Amino acid sequence: MSYSQTVRPPPVQADAGSAFARLSRKIQQAGLMARRPGYYALRIATVTALYTAGWTAFVLIGDSWWTLLVAGSLAFMFGQVALLAHDLAHRQVFRLRKASEVSGRVAGNFGIGMGYGWWQDKHTRHHANPNHESLDPDLDPDILVWTQEQAQAARGLPRLLGRSQAYLFFPLLTLEGFNLHVSGVRSLFDRSLKHRMWEGALLATHFAVYLGALFLVLPPGKAVLFLLVHQCLFGVYLGSIFAPNHKGMPVLRGDDRPDFLRRQVLTSRNVRGGRFTDIVLGGLNCQIEHHLFPSMPSPHLRRAQTIVRGYCQELGVSYVETSLLSSYRQTLASLHAAGAPLRKPCTT
């Protein structure tokens, strides 16, 4: 099924509404919703230590071209902090909402310059309606078009880029880090954003410390180059984590509203791999399980796979799992297909 195709709701059965409830009971009985304080304490300590070590190495290396290697390593660490903020936003780490929000803002706003409140609102809407053309904010055609219908209606930048967007996708990811920063700052002007002053203060502190460190330790030219290498690689890493999850999977439109289980499973894709994949992708390689149980601690997602996969087979619900490279190929193929209307010659 191509990305531009629509998933029609399956015939409604008498027990369709309880399908997820039965799966949820299986997951609860397996103890997979239990919190993992020891795991997250170790993960937070490790990420914090490596993040600190990266900046320490930056200061110690100083004015040298070797500092660009530090930029690359810090791009990876910024991505790991973003993944921690993601788990905090889903309340996988702490039971209390306040502890989750405070920690998430420290990690997101102060740690990597990402507007946590803005991102959490956007991501929550995505989880409610994944891959829905008009309800999922991740399918907004602001730069790229995700369906042929969006391509036909495209104007401005999406229309200009749409015809070649599959070739431009990974180069454009170099801007994703900058986009997070800009979107976070812009959100501060939205009066509906909670704790605007707190978020603004943390963002301002991040930018002041970040830019201050770069221009105090390095001459202006190298400082700018460090910033570009670091932020561009950070953007590519983030995009490479999230692109395999839904891009290239079926799109819902209009009143297409399958029940919760089918809505989450049919629009998500898992990525095969081992422990290294779990670390690099932060557990989001088990995207189907994450979407079904967002508050499940990430180390339990792989154990949940066996239960969810078997249950989907019982229901006859398609469960998609592929390699990382194949997921990228599917993503690019769907982008190329979505831009097809823009490659047709104009007729008069």
C-alpha positions in Angstrom: 0.0 0.0 0.0 1.6 3.3 -1.1 1.9 6.3 1.1 -0.7 8.3 -0.9 -3.3 5.6 -0.5 -6.1 5.9 2.0 -6.8 3.4 4.6 -10.6 2.7 4.7 -12.0 1.7 8.1 -12.4 -2.0 8.3 -16.0 -3.4 8.7 -17.1 -2.7 12.2 -17.6 -5.8 14.2 -19.6 -6.2 17.4 -16.4 -6.5 19.5 -14.2 -4.0 17.5 -14.3 -1.5 20.3 -12.8 -3.9 22.8 -9.9 -5.1 20.5 -7.5 -2.7 22.2 -8.8 -3.4 25.7 -8.1 -7.1 25.3 -4.6 -6.3 24.1 -4.1 -3.9 26.9 -5.0 -6.6 29.4 -2.4 -8.9 27.9 0.3 -6.1 28.2 -0.7 -5.3 31.8 -0.6 -9.0 32.8 2.9 -9.2 31.4 4.0 -6.3 33.6 5.1 -4.2 30.7 3.6 -1.0 31.9 5.6 -1.0 35.1 8.0 1.8 35.5 11.8 1.3 35.2 13.4 3.8 37.6 16.7 2.0 37.7 17.0 1.9 33.9 16.1 5.6 33.5 18.4 6.6 36.3 21.3 4.9 34.5 20.2 6.3 31.1 19.9 9.9 32.4 23.2 9.7 34.2 25.0 8.2 31.1 23.5 10.8 28.7 24.3 13.6 31.1 27.9 12.4 31.6 28.5 12.1 27.8 26.9 15.4 27.2 29.1 17.0 29.8 32.2 15.2 28.4 31.5 16.5 25.0 31.5 20.1 26.1 34.5 19.5 28.2 36.4 18.1 25.2 35.3 21.1 23.2 36.9 23.5 25.8 40.1 21.4 26.2 40.6 21.0 22.4 40.0 24.7 21.8 41.1 26.4 18.6 41.8 23.3 16.5 40.1 21.7 13.5 39.8 18.6 15.6 37.0 20.4 17.3 34.7 19.5 14.4 34.8 15.9 15.6 33.4 17.1 18.8 30.7 18.9 16.9 29.7 15.5 15.4 29.7 13.7 18.7 27.6 16.5 20.3 25.1 16.2 17.5 24.6 12.6 18.5 24.3 13.6 22.2 21.8 16.3 21.4 19.7 13.6 19.7 20.0 11.4 22.8 18.8 14.3 25.0 15.9 14.8 22.6 15.0 11.1 22.9 15.0 11.5 26.7 12.8 14.5 26.5 10.4 12.4 24.3 10.2 9.7 27.0 9.7 12.3 29.7 6.8 13.9 27.6 5.1 10.5 27.5 5.5 10.1 31.3 7.5 6.9 30.8 10.1 8.1 33.4 8.1 9.7 36.3 4.7 8.9 37.6 3.9 12.6 38.5 3.1 15.1 35.7 5.0 17.9 37.3 8.3 16.0 37.6 7.9 14.9 34.0 7.3 18.5 32.7 10.1 20.1 34.8 12.6 17.5 33.7 11.4 17.7 30.1 11.8 21.4 30.0 15.3 21.3 31.4 16.3 18.6 28.9 14.5 20.2 25.9 14.7 23.9 26.4 17.9 24.2 28.4 19.8 21.1 27.1 19.2 21.4 23.4 17.3 24.6 22.7 14.0 22.9 21.8 10.7 24.4 22.8 9.4 21.6 25.0 5.8 22.9 25.4 5.4 23.6 21.6 6.9 20.2 20.7 4.8 18.3 23.3 1.5 19.8 22.0 2.5 19.0 18.4 3.6 15.5 19.2 0.4 14.8 21.3 -1.7 15.7 18.3 0.4 13.4 16.1 -0.2 10.5 18.4 -4.0 11.1 18.4 -4.2 11.0 14.6 -1.0 9.5 13.1 -0.7 10.0 9.4 -4.1 11.7 9.0 -3.7 14.2 6.2 -5.6 17.1 7.9 -5.2 16.2 11.7 -1.6 15.1 12.0 0.7 18.1 12.2 3.6 16.1 10.9 1.8 16.0 7.6 1.5 19.7 7.2 2.6 20.6 3.7 4.7 23.6 4.9 7.9 22.6 3.0 7.2 19.1 1.5 4.0 17.6 0.2 3.1 14.2 1.6 0.2 13.2 -0.7 -0.7 13.8 -4.3 -3.7 15.9 -3.2 -1.4 18.2 -1.3 0.9 18.4 -4.4 -2.1 19.4 -6.6 -3.0 22.2 -4.1 0.6 23.3 -3.4 1.8 26.8 -3.7 5.1 28.6 -3.0 8.0 26.6 -1.5 6.2 23.2 -1.4 5.3 23.5 -5.1 8.9 24.5 -6.0 10.5 21.6 -4.0 7.8 19.0 -4.4 8.8 17.7 -7.8 12.3 16.8 -6.5 11.5 16.4 -2.9 12.7 12.7 -2.6 16.2 13.8 -3.7 16.1 16.8 -1.3 14.7 15.0 1.7 18.0 14.2 3.5 19.7 17.5 2.5 16.7 19.3 4.0 17.1 17.4 7.2 20.2 19.5 7.9 17.8 22.4 8.6 15.7 20.4 11.1 17.8 21.5 14.1 17.4 25.1 13.2 13.7 24.6 12.7 13.3 23.3 16.2 15.1 26.3 17.6 13.0 28.8 15.5 9.7 27.0 16.3 10.5 27.0 20.0 11.2 30.7 20.0 8.1 31.5 17.9 5.9 29.5 20.3 6.8 32.0 23.1 4.6 34.5 21.3 1.6 32.2 21.6 -0.4 33.2 24.7 -1.9 29.7 24.9 1.5 28.2 25.6 1.8 27.2 29.3 4.7 28.5 31.4 5.9 30.8 28.7 8.3 32.7 31.0 9.9 29.6 32.3 10.3 28.2 28.8 11.6 31.5 27.5 14.1 31.8 30.3 15.5 28.3 29.7 15.7 28.8 25.9 17.5 32.2 26.4 19.9 30.6 28.8 20.7 27.8 26.3 21.4 30.1 23.4 23.4 32.4 25.6 25.6 29.6 27.0 25.8 27.8 23.6 26.8 30.8 21.5 28.9 32.3 24.3 31.0 29.1 24.5 31.5 28.8 20.8 32.7 32.4 20.3 34.8 32.5 23.5 36.7 29.3 22.7 36.9 29.5 18.9 37.7 32.3 16.5 34.6 33.6 14.7 35.1 31.5 11.5 35.6 28.3 13.3 32.8 29.1 15.7 30.3 29.5 12.8 31.6 26.3 11.1 31.3 24.4 14.4 27.7 25.6 14.7 26.8 24.6 11.2 28.4 21.1 11.5 26.8 20.5 14.9 23.3 21.7 14.1 23.2 20.2 10.6 24.2 16.8 11.8 21.8 17.1 14.8 19.0 17.7 12.3 20.0 14.8 10.1 20.1 12.5 13.1 16.7 13.6 14.4 15.1 13.2 11.0 16.7 9.8 10.5 15.1 8.7 13.8 11.6 9.8 13.0 11.3 9.4 9.3 11.2 5.5 9.4 8.2 5.5 11.8 5.3 6.6 9.5 6.6 8.1 6.3 5.6 5.8 3.4 2.8 4.2 5.4 -0.9 4.6 4.5 -2.5 8.0 5.0 -6.0 8.6 6.6 -8.2 11.3 5.2 -11.5 13.0 6.1 -13.7 10.7 8.1 -11.4 7.7 7.9 -11.4 6.7 11.6 -10.5 3.1 12.2 -10.7 2.0 15.9 -7.7 3.0 18.1 -5.7 -0.2 17.6 -6.0 -0.2 13.8 -5.4 3.6 13.6 -2.1 3.2 15.4 -0.9 -0.1 13.9 -1.8 0.4 10.2 -0.1 3.8 10.0 3.1 2.8 11.9 6.2 0.8 10.9 8.7 -1.0 13.1 12.4 -1.2 12.3 14.3 -4.5 12.8 17.6 -4.5 14.7 19.3 -5.3 18.0 20.4 -3.5 21.1 22.5 -1.0 19.0 19.4 0.0 17.0 17.4 0.4 20.3 20.1 2.9 21.6 20.5 4.9 18.3 16.7 5.1 17.7 15.8 5.4 21.4 13.3 2.5 21.2 11.3 4.2 18.5 12.2 1.4 16.2 9.3 -0.4 18.1 7.0 2.4 16.8 3.8 0.2 16.7 4.1 -0.7 20.3 5.0 2.9 21.3 2.0 4.3 19.5 -0.3 1.7 21.2 1.2 2.3 24.6 2.9 5.7 24.7 3.7 5.6 28.4 5.3 2.2 28.2 9.0 2.5 29.3 11.1 2.1 26.2 13.1 -1.0 27.4 9.8 -2.9 27.5 8.8 -2.1 23.9 10.8 -5.0 22.4 9.2 -7.5 24.8 5.8 -6.1 23.9 6.5 -6.8 20.2 5.8 -10.6 20.5 2.4 -10.0 22.2 1.4 -7.2 19.8 2.5 -9.0 16.6 0.7 -12.2 17.6 -2.4 -10.3 18.5 -2.5 -8.5 15.2 -2.1 -11.8 13.4 -5.2 -13.1 15.3 -7.2 -10.0 14.2 -5.9 -10.0 10.6 -4.4 -6.5 11.1 -1.3 -5.8 9.0 1.8 -5.5 11.1 4.7 -3.9 9.2 8.3 -4.5 10.2 11.3 -3.8 8.0 15.0 -2.9 8.0 16.2 0.6 8.5 17.5 1.0 5.0 14.2 -0.4 3.6 12.3 2.1 5.7 14.3 4.9 4.2 13.7 3.6 0.7 10.0 3.4 1.3 10.0 7.0 2.7 11.8 8.3 -0.4 9.6 6.3 -2.8 6.5 7.8 -1.1 7.8 11.3 -1.4 8.6 10.8 -5.0 5.1 9.4 -5.6 3.5 12.3 -3.7 5.3 14.8 -5.9 4.2 13.2 -9.2 1.5 15.8 -10.0 4.1 18.5 -9.9 6.3 16.7 -12.5 3.5 16.6 -15.1 3.9 19.0 -17.9 1.6 22.0 -17.7 -1.3 22.0 -20.2 -3.0 25.0 -21.5 
